[in-house]
C-alpha cells in the first residue's frame, strides 16, 4: 500500500444554529441555521460595531474632557483679563487725575510765566521817573553841534536883567520864534541828595564822557528803546551791568543838579516826556 493510498482526513464543517424562541401561544419554535462563514462575518461585524461604539465613547469622553479643560482655561483667562481690566481702569482713572493736576499746574505756570513776562516787558519800558524825589523839568531840544546847555535852568541873573532891558523894537524882531533844532531832551533840575535812577530794566550799553553834562550813561532796554542819562556826577554803573528800574546811576550834589534825559526808539530820538509815567 503506497503512501498515496493513505486514507484522507475529512474536514468537518461546523454549523451553528441560532434559536429564536417566539412567544407564540402555539409554542412553535423557529430555528435559523447559519454556516461557519456567516457566523464569523456576524461575529466580526458585531465586534466591529462594539469596538466602534467603545471608540466613539472614549473619543467623546476625551473630547468632552478637553473641552472642559479649554473652558476652564478660558474661564480663568477671562477672570484674569477682567482683573487686569479693572486694574487698568483704576490706573487710567489715577493717571487721568494726575493729568488733570499736571494740566492745571501747567496752566498755572503758563499764566504765571505770561504774567511775569508781561511784568518784565512793562518794567523794561523806560516809563519810570529818572530821578528819586521831585524835580523841576523842562522839555527842549539839544543841538549836538553846540557845546552849551540851552535851558532856563542855566540862565544867570545878568541875563535876566538884560532881557528886562530889551526894547520894544528888539521884541518885535524876535517875536517870531525860530524852529528849534536838535534832538528832543528833557532837562531836570534836582535838589542835592536826590539820585538819578534807571527808568526801566535793561543793560548798561555804555558809560562815556559828555562835552555838555560831563558824563553819559546809556541803557539798552532790549525792546528797541534806549534811555540816555547825562549828568556831571560820577557814574555808579559800568558798561555791561544789568540794571532794574530804580537802580541808582548818579548821586546828585550841589555841582551836578542838572540831568539831561533822552530816549531813543529804534535809533530815533523820541519825546521822553511823553513816556514818563509821572504817577509812577
C-alpha positions as CSV (number, residue, x, y, z in Angstrom):
1,X,0.0,0.0,0.0
2,X,1.6,3.2,-1.1
3,X,1.8,6.4,0.7
4,X,-0.6,7.9,-1.7
5,X,-3.1,5.4,-0.6
6,X,-3.3,6.7,2.9
7,X,-6.8,7.5,3.9
8,X,-7.6,11.2,3.7
9,X,-8.8,13.1,6.7
10,X,-12.1,14.8,6.1
11,X,-12.7,18.3,7.4
12,X,-15.9,18.6,9.3
13,X,-17.9,21.8,8.6
14,X,-19.3,23.4,11.6
15,X,-22.7,24.5,11.6
16,X,-24.3,27.0,14.1
17,X,-27.9,27.1,15.0
18,X,-29.5,30.2,16.4
19,X,-32.7,29.5,18.1
20,X,-35.2,32.2,18.3
21,X,-38.0,31.3,20.7
22,X,-41.1,33.1,19.9
23,X,-43.6,33.8,22.5
24,X,-46.5,32.4,20.4
25,X,-49.3,30.7,22.1
26,X,-48.9,27.6,19.9
27,X,-45.4,27.0,21.4
28,X,-43.8,26.7,18.0
29,X,-40.0,27.3,17.9
30,X,-38.2,28.7,15.0
31,X,-34.7,27.9,14.1
32,X,-32.2,29.8,11.9
33,X,-29.2,27.8,10.7
34,X,-26.0,29.7,9.9
35,X,-23.0,28.3,8.3
36,X,-19.4,28.8,9.5
37,X,-18.6,31.8,7.3
38,X,-21.8,33.6,8.0
39,X,-21.3,33.1,11.7
40,X,-17.8,34.6,11.5
41,X,-19.0,37.5,9.5
42,X,-21.7,38.1,12.0
43,X,-19.3,37.8,14.9
44,X,-16.7,40.2,13.3
45,X,-19.5,42.6,12.4
46,X,-20.7,42.6,16.0
47,X,-17.2,43.0,17.3
48,X,-16.5,45.9,14.9
49,X,-19.8,47.6,16.0
50,X,-19.0,47.2,19.7
51,X,-15.4,48.4,19.1
52,X,-16.7,51.4,17.2
53,X,-19.1,52.2,19.9
54,X,-16.4,51.9,22.5
55,X,-14.0,54.1,20.5
56,X,-16.8,56.6,20.0
57,X,-17.5,56.7,23.7
58,X,-13.7,57.0,24.5
59,X,-13.3,59.8,21.9
60,X,-16.4,61.6,23.1
61,X,-15.1,61.4,26.7
62,X,-11.7,62.7,25.7
63,X,-13.2,65.4,23.6
64,X,-15.6,66.5,26.4
65,X,-12.6,66.4,28.9
66,X,-10.5,68.5,26.5
67,X,-13.4,70.9,26.0
68,X,-13.9,71.2,29.8
69,X,-10.2,71.9,30.2
70,X,-10.3,74.5,27.4
71,X,-13.4,76.0,29.0
72,X,-11.7,76.0,32.4
73,X,-8.6,77.7,30.9
74,X,-10.8,80.2,29.1
75,X,-12.8,81.0,32.2
76,X,-9.5,81.5,34.2
77,X,-8.2,83.7,31.3
78,X,-11.4,85.7,31.3
79,X,-11.3,86.2,35.0
80,X,-7.6,87.2,34.8
81,X,-8.4,89.6,32.0
82,X,-11.3,91.1,33.9
83,X,-9.0,91.6,36.9
84,X,-6.3,93.2,34.6
85,X,-9.0,95.4,33.0
86,X,-10.2,96.5,36.4
87,X,-6.6,97.3,37.4
88,X,-6.1,99.2,34.1
89,X,-9.3,101.1,34.7
90,X,-8.2,102.1,38.1
91,X,-4.7,103.1,36.8
92,X,-6.4,105.0,34.0
93,X,-8.5,106.9,36.5
94,X,-5.5,107.6,38.6
95,X,-3.5,108.7,35.6
96,X,-6.3,110.9,34.4
97,X,-6.4,112.6,37.8
98,X,-2.6,113.1,37.6
99,X,-3.0,114.5,34.1
100,X,-5.7,116.9,35.3
101,X,-3.5,118.0,38.2
102,X,-0.5,118.4,35.9
103,X,-2.6,120.3,33.3
104,X,-3.8,122.6,36.0
105,X,-0.3,123.1,37.3
106,X,1.0,123.7,33.8
107,X,-1.7,126.2,33.1
108,X,-0.9,128.0,36.3
109,X,2.8,128.0,35.4
110,X,2.0,129.3,31.9
111,X,-0.2,132.0,33.3
112,X,2.5,132.9,35.9
113,X,5.1,132.9,33.1
114,X,2.9,135.1,30.9
115,X,2.2,137.5,33.8
116,X,5.9,137.5,34.7
117,X,6.9,138.1,31.0
118,X,4.3,140.9,30.8
119,X,5.6,142.4,34.0
120,X,9.2,142.1,32.8
121,X,8.2,143.7,29.5
122,X,6.4,146.5,31.3
123,X,9.4,147.0,33.7
124,X,11.7,147.2,30.6
125,X,9.8,150.1,29.1
126,X,11.6,153.3,30.1
127,X,8.5,154.9,31.6
128,X,9.8,155.5,35.1
129,X,10.8,158.8,36.5
130,X,14.6,159.1,36.1
131,X,15.1,160.8,39.5
132,X,14.2,159.9,43.0
133,X,12.1,162.5,44.7
134,X,10.7,165.6,42.9
135,X,12.5,167.9,40.4
136,X,11.7,170.7,38.0
137,X,11.6,169.7,34.4
138,X,11.8,171.3,31.0
139,X,11.3,169.8,27.5
140,X,13.6,171.3,24.9
141,X,15.9,170.4,22.1
142,X,19.6,169.6,22.3
143,X,21.8,170.7,19.5
144,X,24.6,168.1,19.1
145,X,26.8,170.7,17.3
146,X,26.8,173.0,20.3
147,X,28.8,172.7,23.5
148,X,26.4,174.7,25.6
149,X,23.3,173.6,27.5
150,X,20.3,175.7,26.4
151,X,17.8,175.7,29.3
152,X,16.1,178.2,31.5
153,X,17.8,176.5,34.5
154,X,21.1,177.8,33.3
155,X,20.0,181.5,32.9
156,X,22.0,183.9,35.1
157,X,20.8,187.0,36.9
158,X,22.7,189.2,34.5
159,X,20.9,187.6,31.6
160,X,17.6,188.2,33.3
161,X,18.4,191.9,33.7
162,X,19.5,192.2,30.1
163,X,16.3,190.5,29.0
164,X,14.3,193.0,31.1
165,X,16.0,196.0,29.3
166,X,15.2,194.8,25.8
167,X,13.5,197.4,23.8
168,X,10.1,197.0,22.1
169,X,11.8,197.1,18.7
170,X,14.0,194.1,19.6
171,X,11.0,192.3,21.0
172,X,9.2,192.7,17.7
173,X,12.2,191.4,15.7
174,X,12.4,188.3,17.9
175,X,8.7,187.7,18.3
176,X,8.8,185.1,15.6
177,X,10.3,182.1,17.3
178,X,12.8,180.1,15.3
179,X,12.1,176.4,14.7
180,X,14.2,174.6,17.3
181,X,17.0,172.4,16.0
182,X,18.5,169.3,17.6
183,X,17.2,166.2,19.4
184,X,14.4,166.3,22.0
185,X,15.6,166.3,25.5
186,X,14.1,166.7,29.0
187,X,16.3,168.7,31.4
188,X,15.7,168.2,35.1
189,X,16.8,170.4,37.9
190,X,17.1,168.2,41.1
191,X,18.0,169.0,44.7
192,X,21.1,167.8,46.3
193,X,20.8,164.3,47.8
194,X,18.5,163.0,45.0
195,X,19.5,160.1,42.8
196,X,19.5,159.7,39.1
197,X,17.9,156.3,38.5
198,X,17.2,153.9,35.6
199,X,13.7,154.4,34.2
200,X,13.4,150.8,33.2
201,X,15.1,147.4,33.3
202,X,17.9,146.9,30.9
203,X,21.7,146.6,30.4
204,X,24.2,149.4,30.5
205,X,25.3,149.8,26.9
206,X,27.9,152.4,27.5
207,X,29.4,154.8,30.0
208,X,31.1,157.7,28.3
209,X,32.2,161.4,28.8
210,X,29.8,164.1,27.7
211,X,31.0,167.5,26.5
212,X,28.0,169.3,28.0
213,X,27.0,167.4,31.1
214,X,30.3,165.7,32.0
215,X,29.2,162.0,31.8
216,X,26.7,159.9,29.9
217,X,25.1,156.6,30.8
218,X,23.2,154.7,28.1
219,X,20.9,151.8,28.9
220,X,19.5,149.4,26.3
221,X,16.1,148.1,27.4
222,X,16.1,145.2,24.9
223,X,12.8,146.2,23.2
224,X,14.0,148.9,20.8
225,X,14.2,151.5,23.5
226,X,17.4,153.1,24.7
227,X,17.5,155.7,27.6
228,X,20.3,158.3,28.0
229,X,21.2,159.9,31.3
230,X,23.6,162.9,31.1
231,X,25.0,164.3,34.4
232,X,28.1,165.8,35.7
233,X,28.3,163.4,38.6
234,X,30.4,160.2,38.9
235,X,28.6,157.1,37.3
236,X,27.9,154.3,39.7
237,X,27.5,151.7,37.0
238,X,29.8,150.2,34.4
239,X,29.2,149.0,30.8
240,X,27.6,145.6,30.7
241,X,25.9,145.9,34.1
242,X,22.3,144.7,34.4
243,X,20.1,147.3,36.0
244,X,16.5,147.4,37.2
245,X,14.0,150.2,37.3
246,X,15.1,152.4,40.1
247,X,18.8,151.4,40.1
248,X,21.0,154.4,41.0
249,X,23.2,155.8,38.2
250,X,24.3,159.1,39.7
251,X,24.0,160.8,43.1
252,X,23.0,164.4,42.8
253,X,25.1,167.0,44.6
254,X,25.4,170.8,44.6
255,X,27.5,170.8,41.4
256,X,25.6,168.3,39.3
257,X,21.9,169.2,39.8
258,X,21.1,169.1,36.1
259,X,20.1,165.9,34.3
260,X,19.7,165.7,30.6
261,X,17.4,162.8,29.8
262,X,16.7,161.4,26.3
263,X,15.1,158.3,24.8
264,X,15.6,156.6,21.5
265,X,13.3,154.2,19.9
266,X,14.8,152.1,17.1
267,X,17.7,154.6,16.9
268,X,15.4,157.6,16.6
269,X,15.0,160.2,19.3
270,X,11.5,160.5,20.7
271,X,9.8,162.8,23.2
272,X,11.0,161.4,26.5
273,X,8.4,163.5,28.5
274,X,5.6,161.7,26.7
275,X,6.8,158.3,28.0
276,X,7.4,159.3,31.6
277,X,4.7,158.0,34.0
278,X,4.6,160.9,36.5
279,X,2.3,158.9,38.8
280,X,4.8,156.0,38.9
